[in-house]
Each structure stands twice: as C-alpha cells, then as structure tokens.
Amino acid sequence: MNIMNFYNSHMTNYDKEGFDKGLVVEQYKDSSGNKAKDHLDINGKLIWRKTVLKDKSEAISYFDRNAQGSIINRYDQIRNAKGEVVKSYELTRTGSGDSTVTVKMTREFRGRNIITNSESYTGKGKGTISGYTRSSDKVNRDGKIIHNEMSKFDADNKLINTTIMRYSHDDKKNQIIANGNIKDINGKSIGSIYTKYHGDIPIEIVTRNNSGSGKETITQKFSSDGKITFDSKEVRDSYGDLISIDTRKYDSAGRITHSEEMSPETDRVFTENEYKYDAFGNITEHAVETKKMLDDKGEHKVLIKKIVTSQQVDDVGNLISKTESKYNSRDLMVSSEKETFNSDGERITKVVTENSFDSDRDLTCEIKKTFDSNENLIECTQKNHFYHETDGYDGESELTEKFDNNGKMKSSIEKIYDDKGNVTSKVEISQSFDRNGHFIKGQKFTFDNSDNYPNIENIREEITGTENKSFDGNSLACGTDQLAESMSSFSGKEAAPALESHILTGNTNSVPRSLVGVANFASKAPALLIY
C-alpha cells in the first residue's frame, strides 16, 4: 500500500489527455499569473477545477453531484512544484434525509509522516457531529505505509479507543499483512485487527473485540477484485464456549450461497441455508437444515430436520414448478410435494410423496398421490418393499389406483415382484360410472406370472378401494400411523432429536409379500405436517 499515492487514485482519469471531451471548459488567468481551468457538466455545473499558481504549485478539486446537481462528494489536493501531494481534503455523503452520514477528512503529508483528521456528521444539511477520528501514518522511503496510529473520539471529543497498526510488505507476492492492537482509554488491550492485502485490495479482515464479558470475532474475506466472498460474526463467552454465530458465503455475483445462524434465543439450535441459482440469477434450490449443537464449542452438531425447496421458471421468469422435500434426522426424505403451474400462475397438478424407512435406512414403503388443479385425487401409487432378516431384499408389491372427477376409483393394478424383479402376480380392476357417480359395471382380471390368460370376473358392486384387501398372508400396511411416526422426528420445539423415533418395528424376517390398498387413505389423509 503506497499511501503517498493513495489519494491520487481519485484524480487519475482527470490528468489524461482527452478526458474532457464533450465537457465545457473555461480557463482564467489573474494579474498575478495564477491560472484556473474549469470543466462543467452538461448542466453547467462545475465538476473539476485545476488551479496552477505562479510558483508552479497546484490545487485540484473534483465534485460528484446527484441528479439535482447538489454536491455529494468532493475531493481536493494540493501539490507542490515537484508534483508531490502535500495536503488533501475529502468530503463524502451516504444515505439521505435524517440518515445521511457526512465524513470530512483532511490529510497532511509531512515527509514520511501523514497526519489524518476526520469528522463524522449525521442528519441532513450540515448534520450533527457524531464523532472524530485522528490518525498518523509513517511510511518508508518508497512511500509504503509501515505504521499507523488511529484514535476515535465521540461527539464530545472524548477518547473512545486507539488502534495501532503495523504493516509488513512482501513485494514478490504483492502482499501486505497488517496487524493491529486496539486499546481503551486506559491503554488496556480490548481487541485486535488483522488485514491481509493483495496489492492495495484487502482480501481478509479479522477483527476481535474483547471489551465485554465475551469475545466477538468478525471475519470478512474478499476476492482479488474486491468482491466479498465470506463474512462471519461469532461470539463466545470467557470460557470459549459458543454463544452465537452468523455466517454467510457469496458467489462471484455477490449472491449468498450459504448461511449459518445460531443465537441464545434458539437454544443451541443452528439454522443452515444453502442456495443455488440459474444463469439468470433466479434461485433454483433453497435447502434449510436445522441442527442441534452437541458440545459447548460448536464443533459437533446433529441434524434435526431438513427442508429443500426447488423451483423452475421459464424464460420470462414465470414459475413453472415448485418442489418442497422434507428430510428426517437421518437425512432421509420422508415427504415431498411438487406443484406445476401454467403461464398465468395457476396450479395444474400437485404430486405428494410420503416415505417410510427401517432401521437399516432401507425404504420400506412409499406412497405417491397426484391431484388435479382442483385438489381432486386422480392417481395414487403405493409400493411396499420387503427385506429378509438375513438375505436382504425380498421383493416388493405395487398398487396403482386411478380416480374420476367424482372421486370414484375407475381402475387399479396390483403387482407382486420377487427379489429379482419378476412379476409373480398381477390383478387389474376396471370400473365405469355414470355422470352422477353411480356404478354401472366392472371387471377384475387376475394374471398368472406369465402375464397371459387372465381369469376374468364381472364386478356387480362398486369397489371403493382396496384398503382392507391383500393377497394371501398377513398384510403390511403403509398407513397413516407409520407415516406419522416417520415424520414425528420433526420436533415442534426443536429439542434434541429422538434419532430412532421414526424406525418401524416388527419382525422383518416374517414379513409376507402382501399389498394393502391406499385409495381411502390417499383421499382422506390429512395435509402434510407443518413444522
């Protein structure tokens, strides 16, 4: 960091030939030989002035103006006859109205020492003084800063703290390391600051504050072009135990890709967010993980639940589909809901999926329900997966039922598979109804494992569903009790998770290859649990 040339960066473009193209230029000369050259914007407002005195010293001023023509920033510098900056003045304003912040800064260059004074004001107009800053810098013979001492004062000009910084330069790596110590009015150390530069751009800043009962650490990281990539605020007590944390990561476009937050109010529960974006900057996926801190240091955490929301949009930004998936404490997806939309934002379909798992994390039951735009159930599929206690996978059963606009089951297909995926049994049912939903006729087709020559039976009464029907043997129901149990690992109070609360019990060695219909359950099941 070459502080001797630091201020010159404001003026660089105004010393180049042709910078004033298109601007109105006015020149003056007084009787003493002093010269002035003004550059005006298209509204006739002064935006740059260069004054050359008779002794060859110069004064240069640059003005930033808002849309109304008012000055919001001003930069001035005085150069001696050798072209060296001996004094500079800077005024900057941010915000508006009562929240306006105005900073006035003056620098004096005295050989290898630079004295800086600044004043801060809040409020519109001149504002009210809110504090002062005074600092002095020492530079080496190359103009590079090696030492800085800065003192902060309140509005009454009372000392708040003093920061002393020391700089080391590595020209081969184009790197600067700055280490500082922050002291209170009594000279006691209350914190520290570390800054790493690549050239003149800070790429990492770590500030520690030990003034209170706890220890606060603020970390910021930047890319080589000055864009923020990471920031974090962490608070620990005097024993080093974690009290709170707020962390964010950013991509090259400045968008948050990851965040983590925990505070005393959340009872040691962390919330982590992950974001993904498409090429146009739209969020395509948002994952929220809730975790419980197991130790005081915050180094070990356990998952309580996770919710992942993903969406797709068309070329003009209209929502096409949205999916929300919920996971239990073992990171297994227990439910999902996907909705599709037309260009007017109206829902076309909704598909709800619910899953159950055993203690080995194997999927034992899955139910998928499809609804139309009016929330009418139009199709439901249930799959039961069977596992032998010693031999592993032992086949599965599958039932698919389709419904008409009156909620009547118009068809169903039941299949049983062996452990090699071969169909060992299949039953199909077809029914027809009049416009009022009254049963007309139906047929049942029972196939052997060759899928040929079905046994055909005429149905004389409506089959409303197969909830109480199964093939020979005891049935394994994937009903509301198991699904509720599977989802019960989501604690409403966000307490420590019961890691096995969702595990299905029973003797898996004796589970038969049976199928239980889900028509009634699918049509009457309550909405997904909200937590």
Residue pairs with C-beta under 8 A, 6 or more apart in sequence:
1 144
1 145
1 167
1 176
1 197
1 200
2 142
2 143
2 144
2 145
2 200
3 114
3 137
3 139
3 143
3 144
3 145
4 84
4 85
4 109
4 139
4 143
5 143
6 200
7 75
7 77
7 85
7 88
7 90
7 107
8 77
8 85
10 62
10 75
10 77
10 90
11 60
11 62
11 75
11 77
13 19
14 48
14 50
14 60
14 62
20 39
20 48
23 39
23 40
23 41
23 47
24 39
24 40
24 41
24 44
25 37
25 38
25 39
25 40
26 37
26 38
26 40
27 35
27 36
27 37
27 38
28 35
28 36
28 37
28 38
29 35
29 36
32 54
33 54
34 51
34 52
34 53
34 54
35 51
35 52
36 49
36 50
36 51
36 52
37 49
37 50
37 51
38 46
38 48
38 49
39 46
39 47
39 48
39 49
40 46
40 47
41 47
41 65
43 69
45 63
45 65
45 69
46 63
47 62
47 63
47 64
47 65
48 60
48 61
48 62
48 63
49 59
49 60
49 61
50 58
50 59
50 60
50 61
51 58
51 59
51 60
52 58
53 59
55 81
56 81
57 78
57 79
57 80
57 81
58 78
58 79
58 83
59 76
59 77
59 78
59 79
60 76
60 77
60 79
61 74
61 75
61 76
62 74
62 75
62 76
63 71
63 73
63 74
64 71
64 72
64 73
64 74
65 71
65 72
66 72
71 91
72 92
72 93
73 90
73 91
73 92
73 93
74 89
74 90
74 91
75 88
75 89
75 90
75 91
76 88
76 89
76 90
77 85
77 87
77 88
77 89
78 85
78 86
78 87
78 88
79 85
79 86
80 86
84 109
85 109
86 108
86 109
87 106
87 107
87 108
87 109
88 106
88 107
88 109
89 104
89 105
89 106
89 107
90 103
90 104
90 105
90 106
90 107
91 102
91 103
91 104
91 105
92 102
92 103
92 105
93 100
93 101
93 102
93 103
94 100
94 101
95 101
96 124
97 124
98 122
98 123
98 124
99 122
100 122
100 123
100 124
100 127
101 120
101 121
101 122
101 127
102 120
102 121
102 122
102 126
102 127
103 118
103 119
103 120
103 121
104 118
104 119
104 121
105 116
105 117
105 118
106 116
106 117
106 118
107 114
107 115
107 116
108 114
108 115
108 116
112 138
112 139
112 140
112 141
113 136
113 137
113 138
113 139
114 136
114 137
114 138
114 139
115 134
115 135
115 136
115 137
116 133
116 134
116 135
116 136
116 137
116 150
117 132
117 133
117 134
117 135
118 132
118 133
118 134
119 129
119 131
119 132
119 133
120 129
120 130
120 131
120 132
120 133
121 127
121 128
121 129
121 130
122 128
122 130
128 155
129 155
130 155
131 152
131 153
131 154
131 155
131 160
132 152
132 153
132 154
132 157
133 150
133 151
133 152
133 153
134 150
134 151
134 153
135 148
135 149
135 150
135 151
136 148
136 149
137 145
137 147
137 148
138 145
138 146
138 147
138 148
139 145
139 146
140 146
144 167
144 169
145 167
146 166
146 167
146 169
147 164
147 165
147 166
147 167
148 163
148 164
148 165
148 167
148 180
149 162
149 163
149 164
149 165
150 162
150 163
150 165
151 159
151 161
151 162
151 163
152 159
152 160
152 161
152 162
152 163
153 159
153 160
154 160
159 185
160 185
161 182
161 183
161 184
161 185
161 190
162 182
162 183
163 180
163 181
163 182
163 183
163 193
164 180
164 181
164 183
165 178
165 179
165 180
165 193
165 195
166 178
166 179
166 180
167 176
167 177
167 178
168 176
168 177
168 178
169 175
169 176
170 176
170 177
174 198
174 199
175 196
175 197
175 198
176 195
176 196
176 197
177 194
177 195
177 196
177 197
178 193
178 194
178 195
178 196
178 197
179 192
179 193
179 194
180 192
180 193
180 194
180 195
181 189
181 191
181 192
182 189
182 190
182 191
182 192
182 193
182 209
183 189
183 190
184 190
184 211
189 210
190 209
190 210
190 211
191 207
191 208
191 209
191 210
191 211
192 207
192 208
193 205
193 206
193 207
193 208
194 204
194 205
194 206
194 207
195 202
195 204
195 205
195 206
196 202
196 203
196 204
196 205
197 203
198 224
201 222
201 224
201 225
201 226
202 222
202 226
203 221
203 222
203 223
203 224
204 219
204 220
204 221
204 222
205 218
205 219
205 220
205 221
206 217
206 218
206 219
206 220
207 217
207 218
207 219
208 215
208 216
208 217
208 218
209 215
209 216
209 217
209 218
210 216
213 237
213 238
214 235
214 236
214 237
214 238
214 243
215 235
215 236
215 237
215 238
215 240
216 233
216 234
216 235
217 232
217 233
217 234
217 235
217 236
218 231
218 232
218 233
218 234
219 230
219 231
219 232
219 234
220 228
220 230
220 231
220 232
221 228
221 229
221 230
221 231
222 228
222 229
223 229
223 252
227 250
227 252
227 254
228 250
228 254
229 249
229 250
230 247
230 248
230 249
230 250
231 247
231 248
232 245
232 246
232 247
232 248
233 244
233 245
233 246
233 247
234 242
234 244
234 245
234 246
234 247
235 242
235 243
235 244
235 245
236 242
236 243
237 243
239 296
240 297
241 296
241 297
242 262
242 293
242 296
242 297
242 298
243 264
244 262
244 263
244 264
245 260
245 261
245 262
245 270
245 298
246 259
246 260
246 261
246 263
247 258
247 259
247 260
247 261
248 256
248 258
248 259
249 256
249 257
249 258
249 259
250 256
250 257
251 257
251 277
253 277
253 281
255 275
255 277
255 281
256 273
256 275
257 274
257 275
257 276
258 272
258 273
258 274
258 275
259 272
259 273
260 270
260 271
260 272
260 273
261 270
261 271
261 272
262 268
262 269
262 270
262 271
262 293
262 298
266 494
267 494
268 292
268 293
269 290
269 291
269 292
269 293
269 304
269 494
270 289
270 290
270 291
270 292
270 293
270 301
271 288
271 289
271 290
271 291
272 288
272 289
272 290
272 291
273 286
273 287
273 288
273 289
274 285
274 286
274 287
274 289
275 283
275 285
275 286
276 283
276 284
276 285
276 286
277 283
277 284
278 284
278 313
280 317
282 311
282 313
282 317
283 311
284 310
284 311
284 312
285 308
285 309
285 310
285 311
286 308
286 309
286 310
287 306
287 307
287 308
287 309
288 306
288 307
288 308
288 309
289 303
289 305
289 306
290 303
290 304
290 305
290 306
290 494
291 301
291 302
291 303
291 304
292 301
292 302
292 304
292 494
292 495
292 496
292 497
293 300
293 301
294 300
294 301
294 302
302 329
302 496
302 497
302 499
303 327
303 329
303 330
303 331
303 497
304 329
304 489
304 490
304 491
304 494
304 496
304 497
305 326
305 327
305 328
305 329
305 489
305 490
305 491
305 497
305 531
306 326
306 327
306 331
307 324
307 325
307 326
307 327
308 323
308 324
308 325
308 327
309 322
309 323
309 324
309 325
310 322
310 323
310 325
311 319
311 320
311 321
311 322
311 323
312 319
312 320
312 321
312 322
313 319
313 320
314 320
314 343
318 341
318 343
318 345
319 341
319 345
320 340
320 341
321 338
321 339
321 340
321 341
322 338
322 339
322 341
323 336
323 337
323 338
323 339
324 336
324 337
324 338
325 333
325 335
325 336
326 333
326 334
326 335
326 336
326 487
326 490
326 528
327 333
327 334
328 334
328 486
328 487
328 489
328 490
328 502
329 489
329 497
329 498
329 499
329 502
330 357
330 361
330 499
330 502
332 355
332 357
332 361
333 355
334 354
334 355
334 356
334 357
334 483
334 486
334 487
334 489
334 502
335 352
335 353
335 354
335 355
335 487
335 528
335 529
336 352
336 353
337 350
337 351
337 352
337 353
337 528
338 350
338 351
339 347
339 349
339 350
339 351
340 347
340 348
340 349
340 350
341 347
341 348
342 348
346 373
347 373
348 373
349 370
349 371
349 372
349 373
350 370
350 371
350 375
351 368
351 369
351 370
351 371
352 368
352 369
352 371
352 528
353 366
353 367
353 368
353 369
354 366
354 367
354 483
354 486
355 363
355 365
355 366
355 367
355 486
356 363
356 364
356 365
356 366
356 478
356 482
356 483
356 485
356 486
356 502
356 504
357 363
357 364
357 486
357 502
357 503
357 504
358 364
358 387
358 503
358 504
358 508
359 500
359 503
359 504
360 387
362 385
362 387
363 385
364 384
364 385
364 387
364 478
364 504
365 382
365 383
365 384
365 385
365 476
365 478
365 482
366 382
366 383
366 385
366 478
367 380
367 381
367 382
367 383
367 478
367 483
367 518
367 521
367 522
368 380
368 381
368 382
369 377
369 379
369 380
369 522
369 525
370 377
370 378
370 379
370 380
371 377
371 378
372 378
376 403
376 405
376 407
377 403
377 407
377 522
377 523
378 402
378 403
379 400
379 401
379 402
379 403
380 400
380 401
380 403
380 518
380 519
380 522
380 523
381 398
381 399
381 400
381 401
382 398
382 399
382 478
382 515
382 516
382 517
382 518
383 396
383 397
383 398
383 399
384 396
384 397
384 398
384 476
384 478
384 514
384 515
384 516
385 393
385 396
386 393
386 394
386 395
386 396
386 397
386 476
386 508
386 511
386 512
386 513
387 393
387 394
387 508
387 511
388 394
388 508
388 509
389 507
389 508
389 509
390 509
391 419
393 419
394 419
394 511
394 513
395 416
395 417
395 418
395 419
395 424
395 513
396 416
396 417
396 513
397 414
397 415
397 416
397 417
397 471
397 513
397 514
397 515
398 413
398 414
398 415
398 417
398 515
399 412
399 413
399 414
399 415
399 466
399 515
399 516
399 517
399 518
400 412
400 413
401 409
401 411
401 412
401 465
401 466
401 517
401 518
401 519
401 522
402 409
402 410
402 411
402 412
403 409
403 410
403 519
403 523
404 410
404 433
404 437
406 433
406 436
406 437
407 437
407 523
408 431
408 433
408 437
408 439
408 462
408 464
409 429
409 431
409 463
409 464
409 465
409 519
410 430
410 431
410 432
410 433
411 428
411 429
411 430
411 431
412 427
412 428
412 429
412 463
412 466
412 517
412 519
413 426
413 427
413 428
413 429
414 425
414 426
414 427
414 428
414 466
414 471
414 515
414 517
415 423
415 425
415 426
416 423
416 424
416 425
416 426
416 471
416 513
416 515
417 423
417 424
418 424
422 449
423 449
423 451
424 449
424 513
425 447
425 448
425 449
425 471
426 446
426 447
426 451
427 444
427 445
427 446
427 447
428 444
428 445
428 447
428 454
429 442
429 443
429 444
429 445
429 459
429 463
430 442
430 443
430 445
431 439
431 440
431 441
431 442
431 459
431 462
431 463
432 440
432 441
432 442
433 439
433 440
433 462
434 440
439 461
439 462
441 458
441 459
442 458
442 459
442 462
442 463
443 456
443 457
443 458
443 459
444 456
444 457
444 458
444 459
445 454
445 455
445 456
446 454
446 455
446 457
447 453
447 454
447 455
464 519
464 520
465 517
465 518
465 519
465 520
465 523
466 515
466 516
466 517
466 519
467 516
467 517
467 518
467 519
467 520
467 521
468 516
468 517
469 516
469 517
470 514
470 515
470 516
471 513
471 514
471 515
472 514
473 512
473 513
473 514
474 512
474 514
475 512
475 514
475 515
475 516
476 511
476 512
476 514
476 516
477 516
478 516
478 518
479 516
479 521
480 521
480 525
480 526
482 504
484 529
485 501
485 502
485 504
486 502
486 504
487 502
487 529
488 501
488 502
489 497
489 498
489 499
489 501
489 502
490 529
490 531
491 497
491 531
492 531
